[in-house]
Amino acid sequence: MNILVTGGTGYIGSHTVVELQQQGHTVVIVDNLSNSHANVVDRIAEITGIRPEFHQFDLTDGEKTAAFFTNHSDLDGIIHFAAFKAVGESMADPLMYYHNNLGSLINILKGMKEHGIRNLVFSSSCTVYGQPDDLPVRETSPVKEAWSPYGNTKQMSEQIIRFSVEAYKLKAIALRYFNPIGSHESALIGELPLGVPNNLVPFITQTAIGLRQTLNVYGSDYNTPDGTAIRDYIHVVDLAKAHVVAVNRMMKEAGKPDYEIFNLGTGNGFSVLEVIQSFEKVSGQSLNYKITDRRPGDVEKVWADTSYANEELGWKAEKSLDEMMLSAWKWEQSLAAKKQ
């Protein structure tokens, strides 16, 4: 099948392109490189032996997006990753997030409508749940008031997709995933944010390798066993495989409603300190970290009930926290080795 992957040179997107190509799909990538590097395409080719078609432009540009769809009207489906994703940054500049995350989605849906492309897999997030009343979170849990503009854009995107599916006879799967970490076993692709990382694990590995002096732990007074925030961490390759399963499900028309929602996580919650301890164990490195104030927009604790995805998709996360942290460390070490 011909699959468009937006944000395909990004962290999750690049790993998903690898899995798609290894399953025999033909992939076209669109990315504006706002938080990734063009050489990721070379690394995907090195892993898979196939160089995906790559186009660099911004999907909020309606004219360029329309022109792309005119030249790629034979697409069978789209996986839409392209979005800004940092909670803290969205708190500081909400309009940037609404413009980018909603504008790009609307342009993609217009292209689908105009060219008869029916299948969409959407990269959603557990942030749509806000701070849940009950844990673990199920797909039927209430979508509560968002704690950040980033989370709000995911809520709004899901609604835009729901109504578009009804109006234009599309099919869509929204994958609400939790906290992806780790890297490909080849250590050729991984999480490499431009500038200062917003996510925990790249900040851990960059601190351990000497790129950052100190790791900040935001808040130690949460209502959790050790006082630090709890998340459900999932290996990025496990996550990427779920996207391939979702694409295959739509191609086989195996979905029950035309719009489906699945949680993707491990079903286990780990605190920030537990993640740090896991890293120190598998890497043999001692981390220089300090406790600081809570960060605006962060929820206290969240982890997934994954039983619906496990049963309905036939998918299950396999990697342990230690395996995730070790792969992230090997990726950081490979980056350091390339600079020498």
C-alpha positions in Angstrom: 0.0 0.0 0.0 1.1 3.6 -0.6 1.2 5.4 2.8 1.9 9.0 3.5 3.6 9.6 6.8 3.6 13.2 7.9 6.3 14.1 10.3 8.1 11.0 9.0 11.6 12.2 9.9 10.6 12.8 13.5 11.1 10.5 16.4 8.0 8.3 16.2 7.5 8.9 12.5 10.9 7.6 11.5 10.5 4.4 13.5 7.0 3.9 12.0 8.4 4.4 8.4 10.9 1.6 9.2 8.2 -0.8 10.3 6.0 0.1 7.4 8.7 -0.6 4.9 9.7 -3.8 6.5 6.1 -4.9 6.1 6.2 -4.2 2.4 4.4 -0.8 2.3 5.6 2.0 0.1 6.1 5.2 2.1 6.1 8.9 1.2 7.3 11.3 3.9 6.3 14.9 4.3 8.2 16.9 7.0 9.2 20.5 7.5 12.2 19.5 9.5 11.2 21.9 12.4 12.3 19.3 14.9 14.2 16.7 12.9 17.0 16.2 10.4 16.9 15.4 6.7 19.7 12.7 7.2 17.1 10.6 9.0 15.9 9.5 5.5 19.4 8.2 4.9 19.3 6.2 8.1 15.9 4.7 7.3 17.4 3.6 4.0 20.4 2.1 5.8 18.1 0.1 8.1 15.6 -1.1 5.5 17.5 -1.0 2.2 14.7 1.2 0.8 14.9 5.0 0.5 11.4 6.5 1.1 10.2 9.4 -1.0 10.7 12.6 0.9 9.2 16.1 0.6 10.1 19.0 2.7 7.4 21.6 3.3 5.0 22.8 6.0 1.5 21.2 6.0 0.0 24.5 7.3 0.8 25.9 3.8 -2.5 25.2 2.1 -1.2 25.7 -1.5 1.8 23.4 -1.1 -0.3 20.8 0.6 -3.0 20.9 -2.1 -0.3 20.6 -4.8 1.2 17.6 -3.0 -2.1 15.8 -2.9 -2.7 16.5 -6.6 0.5 14.7 -7.4 -0.1 11.9 -4.9 -3.8 11.1 -5.4 -3.0 7.4 -5.4 -2.3 7.2 -1.7 -4.1 4.4 0.2 -3.8 5.9 3.6 -2.2 8.5 5.8 -0.5 8.4 9.2 -0.5 11.9 10.6 2.3 12.6 13.1 3.3 16.2 12.1 2.6 18.4 15.1 4.3 20.4 17.9 4.3 18.3 21.0 5.8 20.0 24.1 3.5 20.7 26.9 5.6 23.5 28.4 6.2 25.2 25.1 2.5 25.1 24.3 1.8 26.9 27.6 4.2 29.7 26.6 3.0 30.0 23.0 -0.5 28.5 22.6 -1.4 30.3 19.3 1.7 28.6 17.7 0.3 25.2 18.7 -3.3 25.9 17.6 -2.1 27.2 14.2 0.3 24.4 13.5 -1.5 21.4 15.0 -5.0 22.2 13.7 -4.0 23.9 10.5 -2.0 20.9 9.3 -4.7 18.5 10.1 -7.4 20.5 8.3 -5.3 20.7 5.2 -4.7 17.0 5.2 -8.4 16.3 5.6 -9.2 18.6 2.7 -6.7 16.6 0.6 -8.3 13.4 1.6 -11.8 14.7 0.8 -10.8 16.1 -2.6 -8.8 13.0 -3.8 -10.9 10.1 -2.3 -8.2 9.0 0.2 -10.3 7.2 2.8 -7.9 6.0 5.6 -6.3 8.1 8.4 -4.3 7.0 11.4 -4.0 9.9 13.8 -1.3 10.4 16.4 -3.3 11.4 19.5 -2.2 11.5 23.1 -3.1 10.5 26.6 -3.1 14.2 27.3 -6.7 14.3 26.1 -7.7 12.7 29.4 -6.3 15.6 31.5 -5.8 14.3 35.1 -8.1 11.3 35.2 -10.3 10.6 38.2 -9.7 6.9 37.9 -6.7 4.9 36.9 -5.8 3.1 34.7 -7.3 5.1 31.9 -9.7 3.4 29.5 -10.8 4.6 26.0 -14.2 5.2 27.6 -12.7 7.5 30.3 -14.0 11.1 30.2 -12.1 13.5 28.0 -11.7 16.2 30.6 -10.6 19.8 30.4 -7.1 20.0 28.9 -4.2 20.9 31.1 -2.3 22.5 28.2 -2.8 23.9 24.8 -1.0 20.9 23.4 -3.5 18.5 25.0 -6.3 20.8 23.8 -5.1 20.6 20.2 -5.3 16.8 20.4 -8.8 16.9 21.8 -9.9 19.3 19.1 -8.2 17.3 16.4 -10.1 14.2 17.5 -13.3 16.1 17.2 -12.4 17.5 13.8 -11.6 13.9 12.6 -14.9 12.5 14.1 -17.1 15.0 12.2 -15.0 14.7 9.0 -15.4 10.9 9.1 -19.2 11.3 9.3 -19.4 14.0 6.7 -17.0 12.7 4.1 -17.3 8.9 4.5 -13.7 8.5 5.7 -12.2 5.9 8.1 -10.0 6.9 10.9 -8.2 5.4 13.9 -6.9 7.7 16.7 -4.1 6.2 18.7 -3.9 7.8 22.1 -0.4 7.0 23.3 1.3 7.5 26.5 5.1 8.3 26.7 7.3 6.9 23.9 10.9 6.4 24.8 13.9 4.3 23.6 15.3 3.9 20.1 15.7 1.4 17.2 18.0 -1.6 18.0 20.3 -0.4 15.2 21.0 2.9 17.1 20.7 4.6 13.7 17.5 6.4 14.6 16.2 7.7 17.9 14.9 10.7 19.8 16.9 13.7 18.8 15.1 17.0 19.6 16.6 20.2 18.2 17.7 22.4 21.1 17.0 21.7 24.7 14.9 18.5 25.1 11.4 18.9 26.6 11.0 15.2 27.3 12.5 13.3 30.2 14.6 10.5 28.6 16.6 12.5 26.1 17.4 14.9 28.9 18.6 12.0 31.0 20.8 10.6 28.3 22.2 14.0 27.3 23.0 14.7 31.0 24.8 11.3 31.3 26.8 11.9 28.2 27.9 15.3 29.3 25.8 17.6 27.0 23.7 18.9 30.0 25.1 19.7 33.4 22.0 18.9 35.5 18.7 17.0 35.0 15.7 18.8 36.5 13.1 16.7 38.2 9.9 18.8 38.1 8.1 18.4 41.4 8.6 16.0 44.3 5.3 16.8 46.2 2.9 14.9 43.9 0.5 12.4 45.5 2.6 9.4 44.4 4.8 6.9 46.3 8.0 8.9 45.8 6.4 12.3 45.2 7.4 12.5 41.5 5.0 12.3 38.5 4.1 9.0 37.1 3.8 8.1 33.4 3.2 5.0 31.2 6.4 4.7 29.2 6.3 2.6 26.0 9.1 1.7 23.6 9.0 3.6 20.4 9.3 0.4 18.3 6.4 -1.2 20.1 4.4 2.0 19.3 5.5 2.1 15.7 4.3 -1.5 15.2 0.9 -0.5 16.5 0.6 2.0 13.7 1.3 -0.7 11.1 -1.4 -2.9 12.7 -3.8 0.1 12.5 -3.0 0.7 8.8 -3.5 -3.0 8.0 -6.7 -3.1 9.9 -8.2 -0.3 7.8 -6.9 -1.8 4.6 -8.7 -5.0 5.4 -11.8 -3.0 6.4 -11.7 -4.8 9.7 -12.7 -1.8 11.8 -16.1 -1.9 13.4 -17.1 1.7 13.5 -15.6 4.0 10.9 -13.8 6.0 13.7 -12.0 4.0 16.3 -9.9 5.0 19.3 -7.2 2.9 21.1 -4.9 3.5 24.0 -1.3 2.5 23.4 0.9 2.0 26.5 2.3 -0.8 28.6 -0.4 -0.6 31.3 2.3 0.2 33.9 3.1 3.5 35.6 6.7 4.5 36.5 7.7 7.6 38.4 10.4 10.0 37.2 12.7 8.7 40.0 12.1 5.1 38.9 13.0 6.0 35.3 16.2 7.6 36.6 17.0 4.6 38.7 16.4 2.2 35.7 18.8 4.3 33.6 21.5 4.3 36.2 21.2 0.5 36.6 21.4 -0.4 32.9 24.0 2.3 31.9 26.3 2.2 35.0 26.1 6.0 35.0 25.4 8.2 38.0 23.0 11.0 37.0 23.4 14.6 38.3 19.8 15.6 39.0 18.0 18.1 41.2 14.5 18.5 42.4 12.8 21.7 41.2 9.3 23.2 41.1 6.5 21.6 39.3 6.1 22.5 35.6 2.9 24.2 34.4 0.6 21.8 32.5 2.0 18.6 33.8 -0.5 16.1 35.2 0.3 14.1 38.4 -0.1 10.5 37.2 -1.5 8.6 34.3 -1.2 5.2 32.9 -3.2 3.1 30.4 -5.6 0.2 30.4 -4.4 -1.4 27.2 -6.8 -4.4 27.2 -8.9 -3.0 24.3 -6.0 -2.5 22.0 -4.5 -5.9 23.1 -7.7 -7.7 22.3 -9.1 -5.8 19.3 -5.8 -5.0 17.5 -3.9 -8.1 18.5 -1.1 -5.8 19.6 0.8 -5.7 22.9 3.8 -3.7 24.1 6.7 -6.0 24.7 9.8 -4.0 26.0 10.5 -3.5 29.7 11.5 -0.2 31.2 15.1 -1.4 31.5 15.2 -2.4 27.8 13.8 1.0 26.8 16.4 2.9 28.8 19.3 0.8 27.6 18.2 1.4 23.9 18.0 5.1 24.6 21.5 5.1 26.1 22.9 3.1 23.1 21.4 5.7 20.8 23.0 8.6 22.8 26.4 6.8 22.7 26.1 6.3 19.0 25.5 10.0 18.5 28.5 10.9 20.6 30.7 8.4 18.7 29.7 10.1 15.3 30.9 13.5 16.6 34.4 12.2 17.6 
